[in-house]
Amino acid sequence: MSETTTRRAVMLGAGGVGLTAVLTACSGYGQPTAEETTAPADPAPSSAPETGSGSGNGDSAADALAKTSDIPVGEGKVFKAEKVVVTQPKAGEFKCFTSVCTHQGCDVDAVEGGTINCPCHGSKFNIADGSVANGPANKPLEEKAIKVDGESITLA
């Protein structure tokens, strides 16, 4: 009888693992996973700058997200690794927003025609203030702080 119980336990355990895998695969479309929302407490040091085009010598250019000349007037640029989008609605005016769409958490992928565009369901956001220009999103993109120092744009 213990052999039957052991087989049952094994079968139940295997079924539980399979059910867990199915539920995990079907969990919240567009919802960030624990790995995506939990940042490492102390990231490993790197010998190269993570972003931007800086020289790596400790000045603000080394930490630059972009040069002001990289962001065309009336458009913008998406920075996937940093999960932000930087725009220049008017000459010399730079804005930064999260690149995560407020509809279902997809990443926006383009800035064209005065809007920040999400490829998943067609939401569009105004480059000047992140407000919704076209749904289905109904909340604006969250604004992020940046610092413009000369030709360098850095996250604040």
C-alpha positions as CSV (number, residue, x, y, z in Angstrom):
1,M,0.0,0.0,0.0
2,S,2.9,2.4,0.6
3,E,3.9,2.0,-3.0
4,T,0.4,3.1,-4.1
5,T,0.6,6.1,-1.8
6,T,4.0,7.0,-3.1
7,R,2.8,6.9,-6.7
8,R,-0.2,9.1,-5.7
9,A,2.1,11.5,-4.0
10,V,4.3,11.7,-7.0
11,M,1.4,12.1,-9.4
12,L,-0.2,14.8,-7.2
13,G,3.2,16.6,-6.9
14,A,3.7,16.5,-10.7
15,G,0.2,17.8,-11.2
16,G,0.8,20.6,-8.8
17,V,4.0,21.6,-10.6
18,G,2.2,21.5,-13.9
19,L,-0.7,23.6,-12.6
20,T,1.8,26.2,-11.1
21,A,3.5,26.4,-14.5
22,V,0.2,27.0,-16.3
23,L,-0.9,29.6,-13.8
24,T,2.4,31.4,-14.0
25,A,2.3,31.5,-17.8
26,C,-1.3,32.9,-17.7
27,S,-0.7,35.5,-15.0
28,G,-1.3,39.2,-15.7
29,Y,-0.5,40.2,-19.2
30,G,1.7,43.3,-19.1
31,Q,2.2,43.0,-15.4
32,P,5.8,43.3,-14.3
33,T,7.2,40.1,-12.7
34,A,9.0,40.1,-9.4
35,E,12.3,40.1,-11.2
36,E,11.3,43.3,-13.1
37,T,10.1,45.1,-10.1
38,T,12.9,44.2,-7.6
39,A,16.1,46.0,-8.3
40,P,19.3,44.5,-7.0
41,A,20.4,46.1,-3.7
42,D,23.9,46.7,-4.9
43,P,24.5,46.4,-8.6
44,A,27.8,45.0,-9.7
45,P,30.3,47.6,-10.8
46,S,31.0,48.0,-14.5
47,S,34.0,49.2,-16.3
48,A,32.0,50.8,-19.0
49,P,29.3,53.5,-18.7
50,E,25.8,51.9,-18.7
51,T,24.2,54.5,-21.0
52,G,25.0,57.6,-22.9
53,S,28.1,58.6,-24.8
54,G,30.3,59.8,-22.0
55,S,34.0,59.3,-21.5
56,G,33.7,57.3,-18.3
57,N,36.0,59.8,-16.4
58,G,33.4,60.7,-13.7
59,D,32.0,63.9,-15.3
60,S,28.3,64.4,-16.1
61,A,28.9,63.4,-19.7
62,A,29.9,59.9,-18.5
63,D,26.4,59.5,-16.9
64,A,24.6,61.2,-19.8
65,L,21.5,59.5,-21.1
66,A,21.8,61.4,-24.4
67,K,23.1,64.5,-26.0
68,T,20.5,67.3,-26.6
69,S,21.3,66.9,-30.3
70,D,20.1,63.3,-30.2
71,I,16.5,64.4,-29.5
72,P,14.9,66.1,-32.5
73,V,12.5,69.1,-31.9
74,G,8.9,67.8,-32.0
75,E,10.0,64.2,-31.5
76,G,11.9,62.1,-28.9
77,K,13.8,58.9,-28.2
78,V,13.0,55.8,-26.2
79,F,15.7,54.4,-23.9
80,K,14.6,50.8,-23.3
81,A,17.2,49.9,-20.7
82,E,16.3,52.9,-18.5
83,K,12.5,52.5,-19.3
84,V,12.2,56.2,-20.2
85,V,11.4,58.3,-23.2
86,V,12.9,61.8,-23.7
87,T,11.1,64.3,-25.8
88,Q,11.8,67.9,-27.1
89,P,8.3,69.4,-27.6
90,K,9.8,72.9,-28.4
91,A,13.4,73.9,-29.2
92,G,15.4,73.7,-25.9
93,E,12.6,72.2,-23.8
94,F,13.2,68.6,-22.8
95,K,10.7,66.3,-21.1
96,C,11.1,62.8,-19.8
97,F,8.4,60.2,-19.1
98,T,8.3,56.5,-18.2
99,S,8.2,54.3,-21.3
100,V,5.7,51.9,-19.7
101,C,2.3,52.4,-21.2
102,T,-0.4,53.0,-18.6
103,H,-2.9,50.7,-20.4
104,Q,-1.4,47.3,-19.8
105,G,2.3,47.9,-19.1
106,C,3.8,47.4,-22.6
107,D,6.8,49.5,-23.4
108,V,6.3,52.3,-25.9
109,D,8.5,52.0,-28.9
110,A,8.4,55.1,-31.0
111,V,8.0,58.9,-30.9
112,E,6.4,60.2,-34.2
113,G,4.1,63.0,-35.2
114,G,4.1,64.6,-31.7
115,T,3.1,61.5,-29.9
116,I,4.8,58.7,-27.9
117,N,3.4,55.5,-29.3
118,C,2.6,52.1,-27.8
119,P,2.7,49.1,-30.2
120,C,0.5,46.8,-28.2
121,H,-2.9,48.4,-28.4
122,G,-2.3,51.7,-30.1
123,S,-2.2,54.1,-27.2
124,K,-0.6,57.5,-27.9
125,F,0.7,60.1,-25.5
126,N,1.5,63.8,-26.1
127,I,5.2,64.6,-26.1
128,A,4.7,67.8,-24.2
129,D,3.0,66.5,-21.0
130,G,2.6,62.7,-21.4
131,S,-1.2,63.1,-21.5
132,V,-3.3,60.5,-23.5
133,A,-3.7,61.6,-27.1
134,N,-5.4,58.3,-28.2
135,G,-6.7,55.4,-26.0
136,P,-7.2,52.7,-24.9
137,A,-4.9,54.1,-22.2
138,N,-6.8,56.5,-19.9
139,K,-3.9,57.7,-17.7
140,P,-0.9,59.9,-18.7
141,L,2.6,58.6,-18.7
142,E,4.4,59.4,-15.4
143,E,6.9,62.3,-15.8
144,K,10.5,61.6,-14.8
145,A,13.0,64.2,-13.6
146,I,16.0,64.9,-15.9
147,K,18.8,67.4,-15.8
148,V,20.0,69.2,-18.9
149,D,23.6,70.5,-18.5
150,G,25.0,72.0,-21.6
151,E,24.7,69.3,-24.3
152,S,24.1,66.4,-21.8
153,I,20.8,65.0,-20.6
154,T,20.9,62.9,-17.4
155,L,18.3,61.3,-15.3
156,A,17.9,63.3,-12.0
